[in-house]
Amino acid sequence: MKYISTRGRTKPLGFQDAVITGLAPDGGLLIPEPIPDVTDRLDEWSTLSYQEITFEILKLFVDIPDERLKKLIHRSYAPFSHREIAPATPVGQLQILELFYGPTLAFKDIALQFLSNFFDYILDRTDRQLNILAATSGDTGSAAIHGVKGRERMHIFVMHPHERVAPLQEKQMTSVLDPNVFNLAIKGTFDDCQHIMKALFQDLDFKTAYSLGAVNSVNWARVLAQLVYYFSAGLYVLKRKNASGVRFAVPTGNFGDILAGYYAYRMGLPITKLVLATNENDILSRFFNTGIYQQGEVVPTISPSMDIQVASNFERYLYYKMNEDSDTLRTLMEQFSDTQKIQVPLGPDGKIDTLFGEGIGDKDHTLKTIKKYYEQHNYLLDPHTAVGVYVAEQYLNEKEPMICLATAHPAKFPRAIIEATGKGPGHHQVIDAVMNAPTRCKVLPADEQVVRDFIEKHSVQ
């Protein structure tokens, strides 16, 4: 398996080089070539455990020995508190795919536990060091930090928008005091953080000199690890419901999680609809409704991990939408960089892509959905999952089960839960452990040079 850039000007890479590289040198995103077809293996995979399906999928994409890969998978998911890792739970007419049993209670743990262990494997094997640079709107930062903390060969620099993430999300990041962890609160939005990150990665001399690595979903390994739970949950529900097709609803801001579902579909999982759900920051839902992808102002919401206007993984989808034409894709991305707007023609059916449904769950809909599922099903949704559930209800089909991705534990967002239900979400030992913990964080302006100088001073060499 080789990895090519969406922009067509990077030499094909093996998996290990692709993971360390993160963002392609030509500014594009790395993608697998080709995408394997696993249609004939689905029956066999439907009987496997989560770890076994992980192995079967990953070995199609990675270039390390099978036994080493199995050990890496076991180590990555050992910290999870549920033996199924990502169980699908029936709630009303839906199946809720619970992705919050990792060490930081968010779906990002599933990919980042794997990625940090994979980094460790490569760095030990090659006797190298890595400085990880990340931008986060909430959960990526804490999951990455908890995967990397204490590792001798890695330093991690996590930028988050100052005072624009949930208080608990901030605590989970800034209470990690290991000397290889650096939290940077940027006075701006998540998009400012992401812009700085991409600018530094595109400075190839700086990237090489300071061995920069990426844990954001621009790193293909993130998307790859997330592929697994689409297969695991999809095959389980298809078999239990005796259905021929399944639908997934995904709350998304950066397009990474739903992109994993798109790859699962292209690999042969019988997904009949991918329901894309956004909050008031609706650039993605607007695109799939109108064909117009236009950056706006970031609106702070009660689902802060989705408060994003520029989706870093969207380029991967556009590459396929442009019939894998790198020249056309590159022109579009350059246009977006200049004007903050691009337009893709609708198909003859008036749709961008019939596989995708789309919708917006604003604050009022989010709170009402949390309240409804608590009162009717005694089930608590976090505000991000509630956005997905609200939009999913608009795409129900009795012959095709709907699986909604639950991206975080509700205990991480007590303010929203209290506002919706009048009651708190209860205690969780992971959260209790950090609430009164000491913290360390550096507040910086949204200035690329300032962040560059900080990395130079604190990088591992």
Secondary structure, 3 states (H helix, E strand, C coil): CEEEECCCCCCCECHHHHHHHCECCCCCEEEEECCCCCHHHHHHHCCCCHHHHHHHHHCCCCCCCHHHHHHHHHHHHCCCCCCCCCCEEEECCEEEEECCCCCCCECHHHHHHHHHHHHHHHHHHHCCCEEEEEECCCHHHHHHHHHHCCCCCEEEEEEEECCCCCHHHHHHHHCCCCCCEEEEEEECCHHHHHHHHHHHHHCHHHHHHCCEEECCCCCHHHHHHHHHHHHHHHHHHHHHHCCCCEEEEEECCCCHHHHHHHHHHHHCCCEEEEEEEECCCCHHHHHHHHCEEECCCCCCCCCHHHCCCCCCCHHHHHHHHCCCCHHHHHHHHHHHHHHCEEECCCCCCCCCCCCEEEEECCHHHHHHHHHHHHHHHCCCCCHHHHHHHHHHHHHCECCECEEEEECECHHHCHHHHHHHHCCCCCCCHHHHHHHCCCCCCEEEECCHHHHHHHHHHHCCC
